[in-house]
Amino acid sequence: MSRDLYLGIDMGGTQIKIAVVTPKGIIKEETAISTDIKAKPFTILKAIVDVSVRLKSYSKIKSIGVGIAGDVDSKNGIVRFSPNLPKWKNIELKKILEKLTNKKTFVDNDANTASLGAFWLDTKGKSNNLICITLGTGVGGGLIFNKSLYVGASGTAGEVGHITIDPYGRKCNCGNRGCIETFVGAKYLSEYASKYFKKNRSHILDKIINKEYPLITPHLLSKIASLGDKYAKEIWNIVGEKLGIFLSIVVNFSNPDTIVLCGGLSHAAKYFFPRLKSEVNIRAFRSASKACKIIVSKYTHKLGVVGAAMLPKH
Ligand SMILES: [Zn+2]
């Protein structure tokens, strides 16, 4: 029997997605289990294998790819640390899965697998140089140069979330000040918006919430922007400005043909994209910005699992 399919596993903090993927990055079959963060790593991996072997096309699977958030030694397939799974410390994920399945296994961090997902799903494998930016709780990035994943000397290439935008800005989790993450990371953005609306009473927000304002999440911020709230629009405009400054650095530095934005905040792109685009046009080297398509992924929820499956090809 020919074995030409790939199994992708996306280890999220609440859900583990599993999919069988074709060599062109198309999902053939998929399933998911919820993540038991209290369980032992081996128990979780055993559960993943039990579910996977029941997939109809399992016998045609050539290899396995796993994407997981955190510090991953991709060369040896070891998870040094994962913020989503506190019990996972120096887990030999590759070794364990290979023992359980007898299939070659590849492991990488979720920003890298998302970028491979964007390469296959959003550009159908056509891009040559692609940067994928994940806009979620944090800001992550993955780099694809000459159609191959670029991980750098110690595997941390693409840590773009900690590029400094304002040297005097707010303190970031990483110890630096004014990283792009302190402007557009979901947690920081919620804090900023909540403070803003403490000072500025919004008639539109008053209509929805007639008592003290709750935490202004990016989702709520989008909702009131869609109802025409001028303060919410102003905050999204600032997000666009900062992201535009950030992306003009990315464009000048790496001259990519495609930048893909994904993650939770990318769903609000229509509120910040125009400003983002104009900042890149003003700031980046002209021929570089002309050659770079900036797009919002249409497949945010599938990127991780498809990209993980495609790891052996890159
Ligand atoms: Zn930082």
Residues whose N, C-alpha, C, O or C-beta is under 5 A from the ligand:
A	BS01	ZN	G161 H162 C172 N173 C174 N176 C179
